[in-house]
Every structure is written in structure tokens, then in C-alpha cells.
């Protein structure tokens, strides 16, 4: 698998939020038998329009009929922000609604003819993150219309990253790598996990993220809990520490990387043995990335090695998750998934071994499937890092 920072790449010249995405989503909706997509604030709306709309009780919704012109419904007081966003340059009508108007009735009026043409009242796809109160309001406003999750349509589009999206993920990966490279500034014996995490969160933002989305600092036995996050436990000399961190950049794309540290001493021989097994498994998985390998096959590359070394019962989660505008999205690298990897798919490779009550370890890189194989976007050393006390 290639390691590259993307320096000098011409890929960034492509728009990160191209103007044809809504039209592609409309065609995909029609092919799936949907009459329209209804997309509220969240990653799907940003993917389609570039608009990072505020999630409010007031309805903001992109209406993308399978046939006909799409339009964006926004509260009147949010219309200037919508027009100033990338959505304003897409040529899509932005319809503002006043406080005394009913935006659901407005959408029904515009969609009524298209839905009435379908036997049974038609079908609409709702984005997977739409608030329940809005889902129910649409159910009432569009009587007889079937509601389905739009994730099956939009997820298929989002999981295949464009070159510009891969470049955005490279930037995010470089930013989080810089935080891991400076870990010795904050991670020391005698400090609590929470104290270290606060410094790391500040560094994530300083490195180029707009938010620090998560900071996991699992020392000693806490490292055996994959999603431990932080506590007031004092980090002791010589014990392993799992540090899993990530954030969201101004582009909207996410970072996620896990490294393992020991401070102020050497870990015991049992941990060293465990770590060497894990490192070999993670490296093998990164090297196995290529078009055509299935998600479950890639999972097995590492899982089988870990099991052969006697740690199989302690690898308790999937190998990885897709990443883009969300930290966790399709495709998932997990047993039972026959999805074949394709160029442009981006995902984590993060096997782990967790011994309850003792310690744990996880090594995580973001990888992208390419036409030639794979590219690893996180480039800090994967070997165990021993820091001074």
C-alpha cells in the first residue's frame, strides 16, 4: 500500500462539492423507485449541496424529485446563509418560508402532482438522520405516501470518494498525524487521562480541525475498553496507553487515527508479544487493500492472524468503517459483508486486542482503495512509541 501525503497533487483542482451531485441523486432515486428525496441538515445535505445547514426545529429540506427541478426549502431567516453557501451557486431554487407558513404543506403542494401520478400515493426517501418529529410531520403532510430511508441511495453515492474528497481526507489525515507526532508534549506519567485529553483536544483544533470529535485516552486496564474515552485515572509509568483521536476539518471531512504509547518505562513482555501480533495483522490488512477484495475477506486477513496467535476472542469489533463527511459511514469492513472494494472507497483499518482487566491495543489508519491497490493516509509510525516519563 502506498504512503503519500498528496503533495503536489492536481486533484484538489476538482470541486469538493460539484454541481452535478443533486442530479445524480435524482437519477439514483428514480432508479430505486423513489419519487423524491427529502434531505434535511446533516452530512447528506452537505454532500449534495455543500450547505452545512444548522439543524433547527425550523425545517430546512432539499427536495429532489426523481423527475423535475430540485429546490431547497429554508426558514426565511436562514435564506441569506443558504444563498451564501455553495448551494447558492448550484442554480437550485432556494425557497424561504416565513414563521407563519407551513413548510410541509409547501412541499406537499409542489410534490402533489408527481406523487399523485403513482399508484398508491408514491414513495419518498428521507435522509437517515432526519429528526423523528420531521419524519412524522412529513407523514402527515404527504398522506398515503410511503416513506423509506434514503441511505440506500445516498450511501452508494457517498462511499465512492472523488479525487477531491480523497485529497480532503489526506489533509485531515495529515492534521491528525501532526497531533500524534506531538503526543510527548502532553502524555506523561502522573497526569490523568482527562488532563491529557484536554490538551489533545486543543491540539486537534490547532492542527486544522474545526472540531475535536473524540479523544480516547485509555491507560492500563482502561485500554481494554475500545470506547473508553477518558477518566480521572492517573497514568502510571510503564503502562500502555491507547490514544484514538479524530476531528472534522473546515472542508467537512473527518480524521481518525489510533496509536499506542508507553510513558516512563517499558511494558511487560506479554504486552510486547500482543503488540507485535497486532502490528503484523494491521500491516497485512493494509497491504491487502485492492479492488475486488471483499470487506469480509479484508477483515479475515487480520482476524485470522490474530486468532492463530491465540488472541482471537480478544478482537471484539469489526476491522473498520468508512469515513468521509462522517467518521462512521459505509463501507464497513466486517465479517459477513460481501461488498467488494472499489477505487475511491475510504475506510479505517483498526484491528485491536483487548485483555480485560490488563490492557489493550488498537492500531488504526485510514486507507483508500485505488485502481492499483491501496493508499494509507496516516503516516506516523505504527510501532509502539515509548515516551519519556
PyMOL commands that set and color helices and strands:
alter all, ss='L'
color gray80, all
select helices_A, chain A and resi 11-13+21-31+43-49+76-84+86-89+103-116+119-121+132-141+151-158+163-181+183-185+193-206+220-224+269-288+295-308+312-314
alter helices_A, ss='H'
color red, helices_A
select strands_A, chain A and resi 2-3+36-40+61-65+71-75+93-97+123-126+146-149+209-219+240-249+257-263+320-322+329-333+346-349+352-355+359-362+365-369+374-376+385-387
alter strands_A, ss='S'
color yellow, strands_A
deselect
rebuild
show_as cartoon
